[in-house]
Amino acid sequence: MRSELSTTGRILSLLKKIHINPAYFIIPIVLSIAAAAFEGVGMSLLIPMLGGFLAKDFSFIKEITGIGRIIGMLPESVSGSDKMLFLVLLSLFVVVIVVKNVLRYSASLTMSYLGTRTVHHLRKQVFSAYLGFGKLFFDRTSVGHHSIVLSQFTTEALQPLLNVDRFIQTFFSLVAYVVVMCLISWKLTLVAVPVFFLLHFGVQSMIRVIRSLSRQSAQSVSQLGKKVVEILSTIPLVKSFNTEDIERRRYTDISDHRARLEHRTNVYKQLIGPLQELITLFSALLLLSGMLFLLVREGQTTAPSFLVYFYLVLNSSNKFGVITGFQSNLANASGPVQEVASVFDSAGKHIVPDGRKTFPGLLRTIEFRDLTFSYGESRHILRNLSFSVTKNCVTALVGPTGTGKTTIVSLLLRLYDCPPESIFLDGIDIRTFTSSSLRSHMAVVSQDTLLLNDTLRANITYGLSDVSESRLNDAVARARLETYVRGLPNGLSTLIGDRGVQLSGGEKQRVSIARALLRNTDILILDEATSSLDSITEKLVQEAINEAIRGKTAIVVAHRLSTIRNAGKIVVIEDGRCHEEGTLEELLQRKGLFHSYWEEQKFA
């Protein structure tokens, strides 16, 4: 029971976090309670109906509280006729049942609307939360898991909420049934009520197992999602290494494990109904014996009352099944609720704190002052790094792989949080500016060009609105993409496939450059944009880069040193430190570390 309360508490906490007031659900709950009340009234009307039908005399209903008052308001021609009294009683019964069903339908419809809107809102809030997490969080977790949380767990976590109206109605129907049963025979009710407790405790052990299996199942679904994304996103690797059979077996193992968990869950869930029915059957036989004893030996109450009583007992079993089914749903939602709730826990999300000031654009310099940084590990990627970037000049960062060049770019873009007072823009700590205003003045062209499964036009204009055709065509021409686009059957409306699979490496880079040109920012970052290109493609891309950096503040992370001949400053990074800096001529004359790199590439 404590775990169920815990799951319920987590669901209520989720509602609070996504700003859904539980008071919104008062209307369907009130409608459900009203439907339960009318159901109780309908059951109580069965007793006089059956009694009058068997005795062929309905005059006694004039003495029944409530009904007698209604009869008194009718003409003598009605109140004095058994047939008319029967019709009145039957009409009351029909009206009560119709109203009950209208109320039940209204409650279900209202709850369905509120429930689906709440699930939709939760999904949006989870997605929004993901967008706020730092890049380091995504570096250390699986996209496949997050996809499952968004697409599946958000719905499963709130599934009990979609059935809460039915649970409320059933609970109060049971209360009404017990009241009617006590009015018929409180002695028999003392025997009947323990039956429900027997059912409750019989089901609880299975509920606990279902809850445990739910959490295991959530983990297995997550692993399945991870494997799908991992393999489908690396199909070239799988095929080139002939590992299709290996990956098929791995996927099958995970899927089989999930299937076994689902089967075990279903075994316990499906056992609840038969167990409930058997307990009810034996209890009903016991109650029937008690009814006959009271009717024959003690002469208490009447046969119609016992018929209604027996019907209520049997129907109560079904009602109780709805309640145990709701408990089962709560247990089944335990795993998904836990996974979704963890998204809203800020611990371990590596959220980059946002500043309050708006960055107006670079006026003088970008300065790195004694910058030391690590990714949460003991080894520092950058150590007391200091250098500056001058406005409207090209600054190149060179050095061996793994020395922290890309990390510098990521810190400047606020993808990771840097230590206070380590990066300054015009003398102001970068952490005081809002990330959005900073990034609006920066454009990035990286070695790994990130493209959407959309048209060429959508990829080039990504993040921009109301881009004129002339501006777009100008950016395409300056990025040296014009000839390529002209050869496409649908031009800029051509779909480029998942991650731009239909484009070559050089074409991807030029799309990225066109995107940067269209943004027209004052700071341009080029992260090894030509490192994996052949010489002919590199020439085209380099021409596009030269076009892009003209009149801009450019930071160029260079692998091929021949591409930085015209850089105003070259900063040599080694082991996370600034080893030397200067112009190309100054560094070559110094015959230091840069000179050795230059000589190695010249004779490579």
HUCOR-V847069 format. One record per residue. N is the residue number from 1. PSI is psi as a letter, one per 20 degrees, with the letter a starting at -180 (none if undefined). NEAR is the number of other ideal C-beta (glycine too) atoms within 8 Angstrom. Layout:
BEGIN
n=N psi=PSI near=NEAR
n=N psi=PSI near=NEAR
END
This chain:
BEGIN
n=1 psi=h near=5
n=2 psi=h near=5
n=3 psi=h near=10
n=4 psi=g near=12
n=5 psi=h near=8
n=6 psi=g near=8
n=7 psi=g near=15
n=8 psi=g near=10
n=9 psi=h near=8
n=10 psi=h near=11
n=11 psi=g near=14
n=12 psi=h near=9
n=13 psi=h near=9
n=14 psi=g near=15
n=15 psi=g near=11
n=16 psi=g near=8
n=17 psi=h near=8
n=18 psi=j near=10
n=19 psi=l near=5
n=20 psi=o near=9
n=21 psi=p near=6
n=22 psi=i near=7
n=23 psi=h near=5
n=24 psi=h near=8
n=25 psi=j near=11
n=26 psi=g near=7
n=27 psi=g near=8
n=28 psi=h near=14
n=29 psi=g near=12
n=30 psi=g near=8
n=31 psi=h near=14
n=32 psi=g near=16
n=33 psi=g near=11
n=34 psi=g near=9
n=35 psi=g near=15
n=36 psi=g near=16
n=37 psi=g near=10
n=38 psi=h near=13
n=39 psi=g near=11
n=40 psi=g near=14
n=41 psi=g near=10
n=42 psi=g near=12
n=43 psi=h near=13
n=44 psi=h near=9
n=45 psi=h near=12
n=46 psi=h near=12
n=47 psi=g near=11
n=48 psi=h near=13
n=49 psi=g near=12
n=50 psi=g near=11
n=51 psi=g near=12
n=52 psi=h near=16
n=53 psi=g near=8
n=54 psi=h near=8
n=55 psi=i near=6
n=56 psi=k near=6
n=57 psi=o near=7
n=58 psi=j near=10
n=59 psi=h near=7
n=60 psi=i near=10
n=61 psi=i near=13
n=62 psi=h near=11
n=63 psi=i near=5
n=64 psi=p near=9
n=65 psi=p near=5
n=66 psi=f near=6
n=67 psi=g near=12
n=68 psi=h near=11
n=69 psi=h near=8
n=70 psi=g near=10
n=71 psi=h near=13
n=72 psi=h near=8
n=73 psi=i near=5
n=74 psi=q near=8
n=75 psi=q near=5
n=76 psi=h near=5
n=77 psi=h near=7
n=78 psi=g near=11
n=79 psi=i near=12
n=80 psi=j near=6
n=81 psi=p near=8
n=82 psi=g near=10
n=83 psi=g near=6
n=84 psi=h near=11
n=85 psi=g near=16
n=86 psi=g near=12
n=87 psi=h near=8
n=88 psi=g near=12
n=89 psi=g near=15
n=90 psi=g near=9
n=91 psi=g near=8
n=92 psi=g near=11
n=93 psi=g near=12
n=94 psi=g near=8
n=95 psi=g near=8
n=96 psi=g near=12
n=97 psi=h near=10
n=98 psi=g near=8
n=99 psi=g near=9
n=100 psi=g near=12
n=101 psi=h near=9
n=102 psi=g near=8
n=103 psi=g near=13
n=104 psi=g near=12
n=105 psi=g near=8
n=106 psi=g near=10
n=107 psi=g near=15
n=108 psi=g near=11
n=109 psi=g near=8
n=110 psi=g near=12
n=111 psi=h near=13
n=112 psi=g near=9
n=113 psi=g near=8
n=114 psi=g near=11
n=115 psi=g near=11
n=116 psi=h near=9
n=117 psi=h near=8
n=118 psi=g near=13
n=119 psi=g near=12
n=120 psi=g near=8
n=121 psi=h near=10
n=122 psi=g near=14
n=123 psi=g near=11
n=124 psi=g near=8
n=125 psi=h near=10
n=126 psi=g near=13
n=127 psi=g near=9
n=128 psi=h near=8
n=129 psi=g near=10
n=130 psi=g near=10
n=131 psi=h near=6
n=132 psi=i near=7
n=133 psi=q near=10
n=134 psi=q near=12
n=135 psi=h near=9
n=136 psi=h near=10
n=137 psi=g near=11
n=138 psi=h near=9
n=139 psi=h near=7
n=140 psi=j near=5
n=141 psi=r near=8
n=142 psi=p near=10
n=143 psi=h near=9
n=144 psi=g near=14
n=145 psi=g near=11
n=146 psi=h near=10
n=147 psi=g near=10
n=148 psi=g near=13
n=149 psi=g near=14
n=150 psi=g near=12
n=151 psi=h near=6
n=152 psi=g near=10
n=153 psi=h near=13
n=154 psi=h near=15
n=155 psi=g near=9
n=156 psi=h near=10
n=157 psi=h near=15
n=158 psi=j near=15
n=159 psi=g near=11
n=160 psi=h near=13
n=161 psi=h near=10
n=162 psi=i near=11
n=163 psi=j near=10
n=164 psi=h near=12
n=165 psi=h near=14
n=166 psi=h near=11
n=167 psi=g near=11
n=168 psi=g near=12
n=169 psi=g near=14
n=170 psi=g near=13
n=171 psi=g near=10
n=172 psi=h near=12
n=173 psi=g near=13
n=174 psi=g near=13
n=175 psi=g near=10
n=176 psi=h near=14
n=177 psi=g near=14
n=178 psi=h near=11
n=179 psi=g near=9
n=180 psi=g near=13
n=181 psi=h near=14
n=182 psi=h near=9
n=183 psi=h near=6
n=184 psi=g near=13
n=185 psi=o near=14
n=186 psi=h near=6
n=187 psi=g near=8
n=188 psi=h near=14
n=189 psi=h near=12
n=190 psi=h near=8
n=191 psi=h near=11
n=192 psi=g near=13
n=193 psi=g near=9
n=194 psi=h near=8
n=195 psi=g near=12
n=196 psi=h near=11
n=197 psi=h near=8
n=198 psi=g near=10
n=199 psi=g near=14
n=200 psi=g near=10
n=201 psi=h near=8
n=202 psi=h near=11
n=203 psi=h near=14
n=204 psi=h near=9
n=205 psi=h near=8
n=206 psi=h near=13
n=207 psi=g near=13
n=208 psi=g near=10
n=209 psi=g near=10
n=210 psi=g near=14
n=211 psi=g near=14
n=212 psi=g near=8
n=213 psi=h near=12
n=214 psi=g near=15
n=215 psi=h near=11
n=216 psi=h near=10
n=217 psi=h near=13
n=218 psi=g near=13
n=219 psi=h near=9
n=220 psi=h near=12
n=221 psi=g near=12
n=222 psi=g near=14
n=223 psi=h near=9
n=224 psi=g near=14
n=225 psi=g near=13
n=226 psi=g near=12
n=227 psi=g near=12
n=228 psi=g near=10
n=229 psi=g near=12
n=230 psi=g near=10
n=231 psi=g near=11
n=232 psi=h near=7
n=233 psi=i near=7
n=234 psi=k near=8
n=235 psi=g near=8
n=236 psi=h near=6
n=237 psi=g near=8
n=238 psi=g near=11
n=239 psi=g near=8
n=240 psi=h near=6
n=241 psi=j near=6
n=242 psi=l near=5
n=243 psi=k near=8
n=244 psi=g near=8
n=245 psi=h near=6
n=246 psi=g near=7
n=247 psi=h near=10
n=248 psi=g near=8
n=249 psi=g near=8
n=250 psi=g near=9
n=251 psi=g near=12
n=252 psi=g near=8
n=253 psi=g near=8
n=254 psi=g near=12
n=255 psi=h near=9
n=256 psi=g near=8
n=257 psi=g near=9
n=258 psi=g near=12
n=259 psi=h near=8
n=260 psi=g near=8
n=261 psi=g near=12
n=262 psi=h near=9
n=263 psi=g near=8
n=264 psi=h near=10
n=265 psi=g near=13
n=266 psi=h near=8
n=267 psi=g near=8
n=268 psi=h near=12
n=269 psi=g near=11
n=270 psi=i near=8
n=271 psi=h near=9
n=272 psi=g near=14
n=273 psi=g near=8
n=274 psi=g near=8
n=275 psi=g near=10
n=276 psi=g near=15
n=277 psi=g near=9
n=278 psi=g near=8
n=279 psi=g near=12
n=280 psi=g near=13
n=281 psi=g near=8
n=282 psi=h near=8
n=283 psi=h near=12
n=284 psi=h near=11
n=285 psi=h near=8
n=286 psi=g near=9
n=287 psi=h near=14
n=288 psi=g near=9
n=289 psi=g near=8
n=290 psi=h near=11
n=291 psi=g near=13
n=292 psi=h near=8
n=293 psi=g near=9
n=294 psi=h near=14
n=295 psi=g near=12
n=296 psi=g near=7
n=297 psi=g near=6
n=298 psi=i near=7
n=299 psi=k near=5
n=300 psi=q near=6
n=301 psi=b near=8
n=302 psi=r near=6
n=303 psi=g near=7
n=304 psi=h near=11
n=305 psi=g near=12
n=306 psi=h near=14
n=307 psi=g near=9
n=308 psi=g near=14
n=309 psi=g near=14
n=310 psi=g near=12
n=311 psi=g near=10
n=312 psi=g near=12
n=313 psi=g near=15
n=314 psi=g near=10
n=315 psi=h near=9
n=316 psi=h near=13
n=317 psi=g near=12
n=318 psi=g near=8
n=319 psi=g near=12
n=320 psi=h near=13
n=321 psi=h near=11
n=322 psi=g near=11
n=323 psi=g near=12
n=324 psi=h near=14
n=325 psi=h near=9
n=326 psi=g near=14
n=327 psi=h near=11
n=328 psi=g near=14
n=329 psi=h near=11
n=330 psi=g near=12
n=331 psi=h near=15
n=332 psi=h near=14
n=333 psi=i near=16
n=334 psi=g near=13
n=335 psi=g near=13
n=336 psi=h near=14
n=337 psi=g near=13
n=338 psi=g near=11
n=339 psi=g near=13
n=340 psi=g near=15
n=341 psi=h near=12
n=342 psi=h near=7
n=343 psi=h near=10
n=344 psi=j near=9
n=345 psi=o near=8
n=346 psi=i near=5
n=347 psi=p near=4
n=348 psi=j near=5
n=349 psi=i near=10
n=350 psi=l near=12
n=351 psi=p near=8
n=352 psi=o near=10
n=353 psi=q near=6
n=354 psi=q near=6
n=355 psi=a near=10
n=356 psi=h near=5
n=357 psi=q near=9
n=358 psi=p near=6
n=359 psi=p near=11
n=360 psi=i near=4
n=361 psi=q near=6
n=362 psi=p near=12
n=363 psi=h near=6
n=364 psi=f near=7
n=365 psi=q near=10
n=366 psi=p near=13
n=367 psi=p near=12
n=368 psi=o near=11
n=369 psi=o near=9
n=370 psi=l near=7
n=371 psi=p near=15
n=372 psi=p near=11
n=373 psi=q near=14
n=374 psi=r near=9
n=375 psi=l near=8
n=376 psi=j near=5
n=377 psi=r near=5
n=378 psi=h near=3
n=379 psi=p near=5
n=380 psi=p near=8
n=381 psi=g near=9
n=382 psi=q near=12
n=383 psi=o near=8
n=384 psi=l near=7
n=385 psi=p near=15
n=386 psi=p near=9
n=387 psi=r near=10
n=388 psi=q near=7
n=389 psi=p near=11
n=390 psi=q near=11
n=391 psi=p near=9
n=392 psi=k near=6
n=393 psi=q near=10
n=394 psi=p near=11
n=395 psi=p near=15
n=396 psi=p near=13
n=397 psi=p near=12
n=398 psi=r near=14
n=399 psi=r near=9
n=400 psi=r near=5
n=401 psi=p near=3
n=402 psi=j near=4
n=403 psi=i near=10
n=404 psi=j near=12
n=405 psi=g near=12
n=406 psi=h near=9
n=407 psi=h near=11
n=408 psi=g near=14
n=409 psi=g near=13
n=410 psi=h near=10
n=411 psi=h near=13
n=412 psi=h near=12
n=413 psi=i near=11
n=414 psi=k near=11
n=415 psi=h near=8
n=416 psi=q near=14
n=417 psi=p near=8
n=418 psi=r near=11
n=419 psi=q near=7
n=420 psi=q near=6
n=421 psi=l near=6
n=422 psi=h near=11
n=423 psi=p near=14
n=424 psi=p near=12
n=425 psi=o near=12
n=426 psi=l near=8
n=427 psi=j near=6
n=428 psi=p near=9
n=429 psi=p near=8
n=430 psi=h near=13
n=431 psi=i near=10
n=432 psi=i near=8
n=433 psi=q near=13
n=434 psi=q near=11
n=435 psi=h near=10
n=436 psi=g near=6
n=437 psi=h near=11
n=438 psi=g near=14
n=439 psi=h near=9
n=440 psi=i near=8
n=441 psi=j near=11
n=442 psi=q near=12
n=443 psi=q near=10
n=444 psi=p near=11
n=445 psi=o near=15
n=446 psi=r near=11
n=447 psi=g near=8
n=448 psi=n near=4
n=449 psi=p near=11
n=450 psi=o near=5
n=451 psi=q near=11
n=452 psi=q near=6
n=453 psi=m near=8
n=454 psi=a near=7
n=455 psi=r near=10
n=456 psi=g near=13
n=457 psi=g near=9
n=458 psi=h near=9
n=459 psi=h near=14
n=460 psi=h near=14
n=461 psi=j near=11
n=462 psi=p near=8
n=463 psi=i near=4
n=464 psi=q near=8
n=465 psi=q near=3
n=466 psi=l near=4
n=467 psi=p near=8
n=468 psi=q near=6
n=469 psi=h near=5
n=470 psi=g near=6
n=471 psi=g near=9
n=472 psi=g near=14
n=473 psi=h near=9
n=474 psi=g near=8
n=475 psi=g near=13
n=476 psi=g near=13
n=477 psi=g near=9
n=478 psi=h near=11
n=479 psi=j near=14
n=480 psi=k near=11
n=481 psi=i near=12
n=482 psi=g near=9
n=483 psi=g near=7
n=484 psi=g near=9
n=485 psi=h near=11
n=486 psi=h near=7
n=487 psi=i near=5
n=488 psi=q near=10
n=489 psi=h near=4
n=490 psi=j near=6
n=491 psi=c near=9
n=492 psi=i near=12
n=493 psi=j near=7
n=494 psi=p near=11
n=495 psi=p near=7
n=496 psi=j near=13
n=497 psi=r near=8
n=498 psi=p near=5
n=499 psi=k near=8
n=500 psi=k near=13
n=501 psi=h near=7
n=502 psi=i near=7
n=503 psi=q near=10
n=504 psi=r near=6
n=505 psi=g near=9
n=506 psi=h near=12
n=507 psi=h near=11
n=508 psi=g near=12
n=509 psi=g near=15
n=510 psi=h near=15
n=511 psi=g near=17
n=512 psi=h near=13
n=513 psi=g near=15
n=514 psi=h near=15
n=515 psi=g near=14
n=516 psi=g near=13
n=517 psi=h near=12
n=518 psi=h near=13
n=519 psi=h near=9
n=520 psi=l near=4
n=521 psi=r near=11
n=522 psi=i near=8
n=523 psi=p near=13
n=524 psi=p near=14
n=525 psi=p near=14
n=526 psi=o near=14
n=527 psi=n near=12
n=528 psi=l near=11
n=529 psi=i near=13
n=530 psi=j near=13
n=531 psi=h near=8
n=532 psi=k near=5
n=533 psi=q near=11
n=534 psi=r near=6
n=535 psi=h near=6
n=536 psi=g near=6
n=537 psi=h near=11
n=538 psi=h near=13
n=539 psi=g near=8
n=540 psi=g near=11
n=541 psi=h near=16
n=542 psi=h near=10
n=543 psi=g near=9
n=544 psi=h near=15
n=545 psi=g near=14
n=546 psi=h near=9
n=547 psi=h near=10
n=548 psi=h near=14
n=549 psi=i near=12
n=550 psi=o near=6
n=551 psi=j near=4
n=552 psi=r near=11
n=553 psi=o near=13
n=554 psi=p near=12
n=555 psi=o near=15
n=556 psi=o near=13
n=557 psi=o near=14
n=558 psi=p near=11
n=559 psi=g near=6
n=560 psi=o near=9
n=561 psi=h near=9
n=562 psi=i near=6
n=563 psi=i near=11
n=564 psi=k near=13
n=565 psi=h near=6
n=566 psi=j near=5
n=567 psi=p near=12
n=568 psi=h near=7
n=569 psi=q near=13
n=570 psi=p near=14
n=571 psi=p near=11
n=572 psi=o near=15
n=573 psi=p near=15
n=574 psi=p near=10
n=575 psi=k near=6
n=576 psi=j near=11
n=577 psi=q near=10
n=578 psi=o near=10
n=579 psi=g near=10
n=580 psi=r near=10
n=581 psi=q near=9
n=582 psi=a near=8
n=583 psi=r near=9
n=584 psi=g near=9
n=585 psi=g near=6
n=586 psi=g near=8
n=587 psi=h near=16
n=588 psi=h near=10
n=589 psi=h near=6
n=590 psi=h near=10
n=591 psi=l near=5
n=592 psi=b near=10
n=593 psi=g near=9
n=594 psi=h near=13
n=595 psi=h near=11
n=596 psi=h near=8
n=597 psi=g near=11
n=598 psi=g near=11
n=599 psi=h near=8
n=600 psi=g near=8
n=601 psi=h near=10
n=602 psi=h near=6
n=603 psi=j near=5
n=604 psi=none near=4
END
